[in-house]
């Protein structure tokens, strides 16, 4: 009985897969005939073919039309973009987190990446001359502070750098 069972299961699976493949082929043939019939019954709209000269002429006309419209809108668009992209320097707040164990080089690179200092090597040499060490913590910089203000802020208690409104 056990030998016949696996044969019967295999036969059943084969019949099921064969029926599915047959159904798939019938459906594909039906769709192909439907597409052919739809093409034949189309409304007769044909695509117009243009020569290269006609295309160039249409492009030149469209460019002329756009150039006539552009000066009116260009000034207004540029003013909107400038106002949206450039925040007020006083309202700009940068938050810098100096982790415990970070060295002077890492801190200088981070400050340079945030745009708080211009030259990290000059900052490193001036910080080595200071007797106070950089403190770890979260520091808040409002606007565009000078390099001296940055040095003063990162050597004091991080809580004192929080902006008060």
Secondary structure as UniProt FT lines:
FT   HELIX           2..40
FT   HELIX           52..85
FT   TURN            89..91
FT   STRAND          93..98
FT   TURN            100..101
FT   HELIX           104..113
FT   TURN            114..115
FT   HELIX           120..129
FT   STRAND          137..142
FT   HELIX           147..154
FT   HELIX           158..161
//
